[in-house]
Amino acid sequence: MSAGVELDHVTVRFGDFTAVDNATLDIRGGEFFSFLGPSGCGKTTILRTVSGFLEPSEGCVRIGGQDMVGIGPNKRPTALIFQNLALFPLMTVAENISYGLRVRGADRSARRKRADELLDLIALPGQGDKLVSELSGGQKQRVAIARALAVEPKVLLLDEPLSALDLKLRQHMRAELRSIQQKVGITFIYITHDQGEALTMSDRIAVMSDGVIQQVGDGKAVYDNPETAFVASFVGENNPFPGTVTRADQTYAVIETAFGPLRGRNPRGLRAGDQGILFVRPESARLGAGSADTTLTSTVTNVAFEGYMTHVYLKGAGKKEIIVTVGRQAAIDIPAPHSAAPINYDADLGLVLPEGMLARE
Amino acid sequence: MSSRALVFIIPIIVIAIFWMMARREARRKPDPTRKGFFERNGVVLGTVFVLLVGFWTLFLVALPYLYMVVESFHPALPPMKRGGPDDVLTTAQYASFLVNPINDSINWLHMGALLFSIIASIAVTALNFAICYPLAYYMAQAGTAQKVRLLMLGLIVPYWVNEILRAFSLRLLLASKGLINQALMGLGITDAPIDFLGNNTGLYVGLSYAYLLVMMFPLYNAIESLDKNQVEAARDLGAPWWRIHWDVVIPYAKPGIASGCTMVFMLSVGSLAAPQFLGGPRTLWFTAVIYDFFFQSFNWPRGAAYAFIMLVVCIALVLGMLRLFKVSLGEAIR
């Protein structure tokens, strides 16, 4: 039923531009795998390479262990769901769903039967004779999924399919996509720039930037243990404090920042003298003073009350402000704007990573 | 009152009827927010509009055709007898298309000419579609912007050359001692020159070329707005290239195809120069027949009757085709 997808040193170039740079990856069969990255990071290029619309300039793509070189998109065991869905407007819902079977020469009754099965799966029973234009956004979404599943692909490729929906529907569809994937049990490869989607749905995530796969891991690993400055700053909110490492051992490093020496974990084994960045997540930071090497003081610029939490903004070293998120459990006096406030964090929740490119805001 | 005077009265009656209908409608469903035409545009501008539109519809559109219709129901008479007792209403001119009045035999010659013009024009339309569809698809979906611009230029610039020059250049090329025959014989492919003009190759080439752009632009416009993802989706679902065109591109471009085919067909049936200069000696295009009635035998009523026969037959054919392919007239002329 399902098949794994291997990217073996895949490089895709358009002229001088390298869209995907030496990507090596092993997506397991039946996995919900997401590529997460900002627009232009090469994730759609990877998807088009897997689906066969692009050939890699170097390296190869294997699906179910079989090399896909020279095999066109109409011959691959993959089905693609487009960002704009690309449903056929002149066909009915059932005709859309069974189109893949029609080109394979299935007869009318078999097509109808399969379409009805899939309409049940996507919870649109009996709507086969409607025109696509008569459906709502979420229904169209589900029809696109059914159309792709109709050809019984081993791998389903999804190119930001939820981006056109409004927020509520998007969150509903996340759960629905996940449950469809578990029902049909095939490999889903999901492309998104929305980390919420990637984190909630995926078994594993590959974070990409500028054509390079930065890190592969499950949502928790990517969020809690980012390996590069890019992943730390792209996945979730993070406060970066760049500086020079002054002391380091296996576990912790102390980095001399604009706010003085600060301590954090040292997973990448930085040594004294290295340039690094300390990351502290807004929800890991607290208002108030702690021990000297995990406390810094700055001026409050703004306080944003958001109901279930409050964001306190403080003046940072550069343009970017430091954010501290205070939950409702903490009965703490929020400092007034323009006053100086100390903040601290647990050294285990600070993370010192090698210097590198940060995600753009 | 002479029937010709009717021509001038009919439009006035039609306008009066419409005006009265509009007044009645306004009285039945009064709309207090509605302003009168002159109220909205002012007296000066309003008068200019009315005069211009009136001039255009009456003098340029309605009257000439109406006059021709009336003329076609009259006998051909020398100027002296016009308006005299012999100048009666008659359907003789239309009947003459079916039965030749000179010897009372079936008029195969003229009916054959109309049939040939129509069949040849259908062939020209089909040929043009076959040439233009791949080109239009390439330009609209596949080509880079720069190549498309270049192609467009290559298509348009030759049309700056006038029709007569184009027809005669083609004639030079296709004549028995023309360039193509010289080349064919020089290469030893044929011994004797091929009569491209006599076998109507020249006619088809000339007509197709003359109306290439008329097919090209509606097709290009229709295909251009097709979402590329539709094509890729069909391909991804396993469709071979011809199925993608058959199932996705052609149904989507159908109004454009209908529009292009209708225009090419109508213009081709009604063309005069290309059949005249490029047709074979035995080829009789129906417009040539009409032309001869007007300018050779000065039989305007019969020429007019023939022209209307052609118009009605062609319109009926086009409407039938649109119906067959389930395209509404509104879509086709969009």
Interface residues (C-beta under 8 A of the other chain):
Chain A: S51 G52 F53 G72 P73 N74 K75 T78 A79 L80 F82 Q83 N84 A86 L87 F88 P89 L90 Y99 G100 R102 V103 R104 R147 A148 V151
Chain B: D227 N229 Q230 E232 A233 A234 R235 D236 L237 G238 A239 P240 R243 D247 V248 P251 Y252
